[in-house]
Amino acid sequence: MFLLGDVAQLRATLQERLDIVIAMGLFHHLDDDSVTNLCAAASSLLKEGGRSMSVNPVITEGQSPIVGWLMRMDRGLNVRTESNLVRLAIPYFSTVQAVVRNDLLQVPYTHVILECRR
């Protein structure tokens, strides 16, 4: 089964729990409260051992000025550091792993992949 929708709305209507919840390039468009609400909702939708995966732009120390410029050109106003993203997710999951990648696009850009397990 594949579902597309707002996790807060799905939580109220879904009868079974999910194996995975995916949020791609979303967190930098949300304020901290909205990210924590999304994490809480995603966690509540997951089966035991289920995963929430997200890929987001991330600020890192010593980042290229080109990467910083590209991130500022994005409409997302809440690009965070890896530690800030982990801090927002950790209360809702048993484990949160973050991997920073610089090679996902053909232009210079830095992403963090968050894998959160219930």
MDAnalysis code that builds the backbone (N, CA, C; Angstrom):
import MDAnalysis as mda
import numpy as np

u = mda.Universe.empty(354, n_residues=118, atom_resindex=np.repeat(np.arange(118), 3), trajectory=True)
u.add_TopologyAttr("name", ["N", "CA", "C"] * 118)
u.add_TopologyAttr("resid", np.arange(1, 119))
u.add_TopologyAttr("resname", ["MET", "PHE", "LEU", "LEU", "GLY", "ASP", "VAL", "ALA", "GLN", "LEU", "ARG", "ALA", "THR", "LEU", "GLN", "GLU", "ARG", "LEU", "ASP", "ILE", "VAL", "ILE", "ALA", "MET", "GLY", "LEU", "PHE", "HIS", "HIS", "LEU", "ASP", "ASP", "ASP", "SER", "VAL", "THR", "ASN", "LEU", "CYS", "ALA", "ALA", "ALA", "SER", "SER", "LEU", "LEU", "LYS", "GLU", "GLY", "GLY", "ARG", "SER", "MET", "SER", "VAL", "ASN", "PRO", "VAL", "ILE", "THR", "GLU", "GLY", "GLN", "SER", "PRO", "ILE", "VAL", "GLY", "TRP", "LEU", "MET", "ARG", "MET", "ASP", "ARG", "GLY", "LEU", "ASN", "VAL", "ARG", "THR", "GLU", "SER", "ASN", "LEU", "VAL", "ARG", "LEU", "ALA", "ILE", "PRO", "TYR", "PHE", "SER", "THR", "VAL", "GLN", "ALA", "VAL", "VAL", "ARG", "ASN", "ASP", "LEU", "LEU", "GLN", "VAL", "PRO", "TYR", "THR", "HIS", "VAL", "ILE", "LEU", "GLU", "CYS", "ARG", "ARG"])
u.atoms.positions = np.array([
    [0.843, -1.168, 0.000],
    [0.000, 0.000, 0.000],
    [0.897, 1.243, 0.000],
    [0.573, 2.218, -0.800],
    [1.281, 3.497, -0.850],
    [0.254, 4.589, -0.598],
    [0.543, 5.466, 0.357],
    [-0.350, 6.570, 0.682],
    [0.396, 7.886, 0.546],
    [-0.273, 8.887, 0.044],
    [0.279, 10.227, -0.042],
    [-0.661, 11.145, 0.715],
    [-0.112, 11.884, 1.681],
    [-0.986, 12.775, 2.409],
    [-0.316, 13.395, 3.615],
    [-1.071, 14.175, 4.316],
    [-0.637, 14.834, 5.532],
    [-0.677, 13.814, 6.668],
    [0.457, 13.581, 7.334],
    [0.504, 12.551, 8.371],
    [-0.456, 12.846, 9.517],
    [-0.691, 14.097, 9.831],
    [-1.621, 14.440, 10.908],
    [-3.041, 13.998, 10.553],
    [-3.422, 14.130, 9.285],
    [-4.749, 13.694, 8.863],
    [-4.825, 12.182, 8.751],
    [-3.760, 11.551, 8.280],
    [-3.738, 10.097, 8.159],
    [-3.854, 9.425, 9.521],
    [-3.233, 10.019, 10.514],
    [-3.227, 9.429, 11.856],
    [-4.656, 9.216, 12.365],
    [-5.553, 10.109, 12.030],
    [-6.926, 10.014, 12.522],
    [-7.738, 8.943, 11.802],
    [-7.363, 8.585, 10.568],
    [-8.193, 7.684, 9.771],
    [-7.565, 6.328, 9.484],
    [-6.276, 6.190, 9.637],
    [-5.581, 4.955, 9.257],
    [-5.843, 3.854, 10.270],
    [-6.247, 2.694, 9.786],
    [-6.552, 1.564, 10.667],
    [-5.326, 0.709, 10.974],
    [-4.359, 0.681, 10.062],
    [-3.162, -0.126, 10.281],
    [-1.924, 0.755, 10.317],
    [-0.875, 0.268, 10.912],
    [0.368, 1.025, 11.029],
    [1.232, 0.797, 9.791],
    [2.129, 1.726, 9.540],
    [2.947, 1.732, 8.335],
    [4.372, 1.243, 8.620],
    [5.026, 0.751, 7.572],
    [6.431, 0.341, 7.665],
    [7.367, 1.539, 7.558],
    [6.969, 2.514, 6.757],
    [7.856, 3.658, 6.519],
    [7.037, 4.916, 6.229],
    [7.547, 6.042, 6.707],
    [7.005, 7.371, 6.389],
    [8.163, 8.163, 5.804],
    [7.948, 8.794, 4.654],
    [9.016, 9.521, 3.956],
    [8.630, 10.994, 3.827],
    [9.578, 11.867, 4.162],
    [9.407, 13.316, 3.979],
    [10.641, 13.823, 3.238],
    [10.472, 14.202, 2.003],
    [11.593, 14.624, 1.166],
    [11.632, 16.145, 1.029],
    [12.741, 16.738, 1.474],
    [12.944, 18.173, 1.293],
    [11.859, 19.021, 1.920],
    [11.374, 18.614, 3.074],
    [10.235, 19.291, 3.680],
    [10.597, 20.117, 4.913],
    [11.478, 19.594, 5.760],
    [11.713, 20.208, 7.070],
    [12.178, 21.658, 6.994],
    [12.929, 22.020, 5.968],
    [13.421, 23.402, 5.897],
    [12.331, 24.397, 5.512],
    [11.152, 23.889, 5.189],
    [9.997, 24.751, 4.924],
    [9.115, 24.913, 6.165],
    [9.454, 24.204, 7.243],
    [8.619, 24.186, 8.452],
    [9.354, 24.801, 9.631],
    [8.604, 25.462, 10.514],
    [9.206, 25.947, 11.753],
    [9.403, 24.764, 12.708],
    [10.086, 24.987, 13.826],
    [10.408, 23.909, 14.762],
    [9.159, 23.198, 15.280],
    [8.123, 23.944, 15.632],
    [6.898, 23.318, 16.142],
    [6.266, 22.401, 15.098],
    [6.266, 22.823, 13.853],
    [5.685, 21.999, 12.786],
    [6.509, 20.734, 12.549],
    [7.836, 20.837, 12.637],
    [8.684, 19.649, 12.487],
    [8.424, 18.665, 13.620],
    [8.343, 19.157, 14.855],
    [8.087, 18.246, 15.969],
    [6.691, 17.627, 15.863],
    [5.705, 18.380, 15.407],
    [4.367, 17.815, 15.191],
    [4.399, 16.739, 14.114],
    [5.149, 16.972, 13.051],
    [5.273, 15.990, 11.986],
    [5.965, 14.730, 12.507],
    [7.025, 14.890, 13.297],
    [7.735, 13.737, 13.864],
    [6.820, 12.935, 14.784],
    [6.050, 13.613, 15.612],
    [5.121, 12.929, 16.519],
    [4.076, 12.149, 15.727],
    [3.538, 12.767, 14.701],
    [2.518, 12.106, 13.881],
    [3.126, 10.918, 13.129],
    [4.303, 11.105, 12.555],
    [4.959, 10.021, 11.815],
    [5.235, 8.842, 12.742],
    [5.747, 9.112, 13.929],
    [6.040, 8.053, 14.877],
    [4.779, 7.277, 15.245],
    [3.685, 7.985, 15.435],
    [2.438, 7.321, 15.828],
    [1.855, 6.466, 14.703],
    [2.251, 6.730, 13.458],
    [1.756, 5.958, 12.313],
    [2.566, 4.692, 12.055],
    [3.744, 4.601, 12.641],
    [4.662, 3.502, 12.318],
    [4.418, 2.254, 13.146],
    [4.639, 1.104, 12.491],
    [4.686, -0.163, 13.206],
    [5.917, -0.157, 14.103],
    [5.930, -1.039, 15.079],
    [7.140, -1.221, 15.881],
    [8.271, -1.622, 14.933],
    [9.384, -0.929, 15.002],
    [10.498, -1.179, 14.089],
    [10.386, -0.430, 12.768],
    [9.284, 0.297, 12.568],
    [9.114, 1.072, 11.343],
    [10.074, 2.251, 11.298],
    [10.227, 2.834, 10.102],
    [11.181, 3.924, 9.913],
    [10.517, 5.150, 9.312],
    [11.027, 6.287, 9.738],
    [10.711, 7.560, 9.099],
    [11.993, 8.034, 8.443],
    [11.932, 8.315, 7.155],
    [13.110, 8.763, 6.408],
    [12.857, 10.167, 5.874],
    [13.894, 10.995, 5.962],
    [13.791, 12.336, 5.384],
    [15.135, 12.752, 4.831],
    [15.090, 13.571, 3.803],
    [16.285, 14.169, 3.212],
    [16.061, 15.666, 3.209],
    [17.026, 16.395, 3.783],
    [16.864, 17.836, 3.950],
    [18.184, 18.547, 3.703],
    [18.143, 19.791, 3.218],
    [19.371, 20.572, 3.167],
    [19.868, 20.804, 4.586],
    [21.174, 20.952, 4.737],
    [21.746, 21.097, 6.073],
    [22.916, 22.072, 6.038],
    [23.042, 22.819, 7.116],
    [24.166, 23.740, 7.280],
    [25.292, 22.974, 7.974],
    [26.491, 23.059, 7.403],
    [27.652, 22.418, 8.025],
    [28.787, 23.430, 8.160],
    [29.677, 23.150, 9.085],
    [30.841, 24.009, 9.288],
    [31.750, 23.934, 8.064],
    [32.271, 25.064, 7.644],
    [33.183, 25.115, 6.511],
    [32.512, 24.889, 5.163],
    [31.200, 25.050, 5.118],
    [30.435, 24.822, 3.894],
    [30.834, 25.818, 2.813],
    [30.852, 25.361, 1.589],
    [31.191, 26.215, 0.456],
    [30.233, 27.406, 0.371],
    [30.733, 28.593, 0.047],
    [29.843, 29.748, -0.140],
    [28.802, 29.509, -1.227],
    [29.127, 28.678, -2.201],
    [28.166, 28.361, -3.268],
    [26.980, 27.584, -2.689],
    [27.260, 26.637, -1.805],
    [26.187, 25.873, -1.163],
    [25.305, 26.811, -0.340],
    [25.925, 27.681, 0.438],
    [25.166, 28.651, 1.222],
    [24.285, 29.522, 0.347],
    [24.814, 29.980, -0.771],
    [24.038, 30.811, -1.690],
    [22.858, 30.029, -2.255],
    [23.092, 28.782, -2.687],
    [22.003, 27.967, -3.227],
    [20.905, 27.738, -2.194],
    [21.308, 27.519, -0.955],
    [20.309, 27.319, 0.104],
    [19.512, 28.589, 0.370],
    [20.169, 29.737, 0.306],
    [19.453, 31.003, 0.514],
    [18.481, 31.289, -0.635],
    [18.732, 30.758, -1.830],
    [17.858, 30.947, -2.984],
    [16.620, 30.053, -2.900],
    [16.679, 29.040, -2.080],
    [15.541, 28.141, -1.870],
    [14.465, 28.904, -1.112],
    [13.222, 28.478, -1.235],
    [12.132, 29.135, -0.514],
    [12.055, 28.718, 0.949],
    [12.745, 27.639, 1.314],
    [12.724, 27.193, 2.706],
    [13.542, 28.129, 3.582],
    [12.949, 28.659, 4.608],
    [13.612, 29.649, 5.461],
    [14.177, 29.036, 6.744],
    [14.073, 27.717, 6.898],
    [14.472, 27.074, 8.144],
    [15.498, 25.969, 7.926],
    [16.530, 26.248, 7.157],
    [17.606, 25.273, 7.004],
    [18.336, 25.194, 8.334],
    [18.551, 23.968, 8.819],
    [19.116, 23.756, 10.148],
    [20.432, 22.998, 10.067],
    [21.079, 22.892, 11.211],
    [22.257, 22.039, 11.321],
    [21.799, 20.605, 11.572],
    [22.711, 19.676, 11.367],
    [22.417, 18.266, 11.634],
    [21.967, 18.072, 13.085],
    [22.691, 18.677, 14.020],
    [22.351, 18.482, 15.437],
    [20.976, 19.065, 15.773],
    [20.602, 20.161, 15.146],
    [19.267, 20.729, 15.392],
    [18.161, 19.822, 14.862],
    [18.382, 19.219, 13.700],
    [17.384, 18.296, 13.164],
    [17.246, 17.062, 14.052],
    [18.363, 16.521, 14.503],
    [18.325, 15.351, 15.389],
    [17.605, 15.712, 16.684],
    [17.894, 16.876, 17.238],
    [17.264, 17.335, 18.484],
    [15.746, 17.398, 18.346],
    [15.252, 17.811, 17.181],
    [13.805, 17.908, 16.976],
    [13.145, 16.530, 16.849],
    [13.869, 15.556, 16.307],
    [13.290, 14.234, 16.043],
    [13.421, 13.267, 17.209],
    [14.481, 13.373, 17.983],
    [14.822, 12.360, 18.986],
    [13.731, 12.084, 20.026],
    [12.920, 13.045, 20.447],
    [11.903, 12.718, 21.459],
    [10.828, 11.728, 20.975],
    [10.711, 11.537, 19.661],
    [9.607, 10.758, 19.112],
    [10.011, 9.389, 18.582],
    [11.300, 9.084, 18.603],
    [11.787, 7.838, 18.026],
    [12.792, 7.181, 18.960],
    [12.924, 5.857, 18.864],
    [13.885, 5.156, 19.714],
    [15.317, 5.400, 19.244],
    [15.510, 5.547, 17.940],
    [16.831, 5.896, 17.417],
    [16.685, 6.899, 16.280],
    [17.647, 7.795, 16.199],
    [17.719, 8.757, 15.095],
    [19.156, 8.744, 14.593],
    [19.321, 8.413, 13.327],
    [20.650, 8.433, 12.707],
    [20.665, 9.488, 11.616],
    [21.740, 10.256, 11.573],
    [21.886, 11.303, 10.569],
    [23.160, 11.055, 9.767],
    [23.042, 11.137, 8.453],
    [24.192, 10.994, 7.560],
    [24.228, 12.228, 6.668],
    [25.340, 12.965, 6.706],
    [25.498, 14.151, 5.866],
    [26.130, 13.718, 4.545],
    [25.530, 14.183, 3.444],
    [26.012, 13.831, 2.098],
    [26.208, 15.109, 1.287],
    [27.288, 15.114, 0.520],
    [27.601, 16.232, -0.373],
    [27.526, 15.833, -1.840],
    [27.030, 14.640, -2.127],
    [27.120, 14.097, -3.483],
    [25.774, 13.657, -4.071],
    [24.684, 14.185, -3.589],
    [23.380, 13.758, -4.083],
    [22.914, 14.539, -5.313],
    [23.502, 15.682, -5.560],
    [23.163, 16.502, -6.727],
    [24.407, 16.744, -7.567],
    [24.213, 17.193, -8.784],
    [25.345, 17.520, -9.638],
    [25.867, 18.930, -9.397],
    [25.194, 19.680, -8.552],
    [25.674, 20.994, -8.131],
    [26.117, 20.871, -6.682],
    [26.992, 21.760, -6.210],
    [27.407, 21.674, -4.805],
    [26.223, 21.926, -3.872],
    [25.970, 20.970, -3.000],
    [24.855, 21.076, -2.063],
    [25.094, 20.079, -0.948],
    [24.587, 20.373, 0.232],
    [24.763, 19.470, 1.363],
    [23.402, 19.064, 1.897],
    [23.213, 17.750, 2.033],
    [21.971, 17.190, 2.553],
    [22.257, 16.383, 3.808],
    [21.243, 16.209, 4.615],
    [21.302, 15.253, 5.715],
    [20.157, 14.269, 5.499],
    [20.492, 12.992, 5.616],
    [19.491, 11.939, 5.557],
    [19.232, 11.504, 6.988],
    [17.986, 11.648, 7.422],
    [17.596, 11.234, 8.771],
    [16.838, 9.909, 8.661],
    [17.311, 8.923, 9.404],
    [16.593, 7.665, 9.532],
    [16.186, 7.534, 10.983],
    [14.900, 7.573, 11.210],
    [14.346, 7.525, 12.566],
    [13.562, 6.231, 12.714],
    [13.852, 5.501, 13.767],
    [13.165, 4.219, 14.005],
    [12.291, 4.286, 15.238],
    [11.171, 3.599, 15.129],
    [10.232, 3.518, 16.255],
    [10.500, 2.236, 17.021],
])
